[in-house]
């Protein structure tokens, strides 16, 4: 299985590398705004500088895959979700209670730096005093995520758990994940994720918790290729 997975991973990166060339290069959230002309719906793929592929070729490895609107009737748009990860540019901060990506990066920074933010991740809402006390860490999280190069695929299907976006997201995560399997393209010794308080992040090598322990369907690569090449039938 490891040899097959190696081939599948190499194809996965080949598809997205070609897609990156086609769209004129990766973006960074620190440089993006809602005026960029985002598709209404899609899947996003974050890489991380300093985290190099060691088994499947050259370049930074993927560390976070995500999408949005996976509940029937949900209206969240792609940029809305990306902006939640970025945080408002006016303050340079953000709200980790609205972004699991921000939450888990924050836990890693707390552990790495030995800082004290006892309310981090506590509850879904909070008051202004707590937010003020967390502001420095929110700012640091924005700096980390904002520097990560990312790609996106336009997939304009209906909201719901059976969407093609969900299919691409969960299979991409399952393919990339090193959770309970021989590692391929493992994280570097200095990867920030080693400090995360979630075992699934630390072992998988991804800033994801869901789907890291699942098997993937190799057929999803054909779908990924069709979508990336613009022949997938949805935009």
C-alpha positions, 0 to 999 in steps of 0.5 A: 500500500505504501508504494501505491500511496507514494504514486498517488501522492506524487500524482496529487502534487503533480495535478496541483502543481499544474493547477498552480501554474495555470492560475498564475501561482499560489496566493498568501492570505496576508496579501488577499482580500474579498476583491480578488474575484473568488469563486462562490464555492471551492476547496483550498490547499495550504502549503507551509514554507520550511516544510519540504516534500522528501518523498514525492518531489520538490517544494513545500508540502500540503499541510491543511485542506479545507472547504465550506458549506457542507451542511444542507442549505449552508450559504458560506462562500469560499472567501468568507471561510478564508477570511475567517482563517485570515482575520480582519486586516484592520486589526491584524488579529482574528477570532479563533472561535470561528476558525478551527485552523486558527485554534489549533495553530494557536495551541501550538504557539502557546506550547512552543513559546510557553505563553499563558492564554488560559482562555484560548479555545474556551467556549464558542463566544466570549466577552471583550475583556477576554478577546483583548487578553487574547489579542497578541496570540490572535495576531501571531496566528494571523502572521503564521497562517497569512504567510502560508502559500495556498491554492484553491479549486472552484467547485460550484456545487450545492451545499451538503455533506455529499458535495464534490467539495467534501469528496475532494477534501476528505480524500485529499486529507486521507491521502496526505495523512501519516496517521497510523501508517508509514510516513511519506513526506513527513513534517520536519523536526521543527514543524510548529504542528509538533507542539499542537495539543491535538494528537491527530495533528501531530501524528498526521503532519497536517493542520487537520483533525477530521479524516486523518484516520480514514482510507482514501478512494484513489478514484478521487484523483481523477475527479481532482484532475478534471476539476483542476484542468477545468473539465469537471463540469462545475465552476 
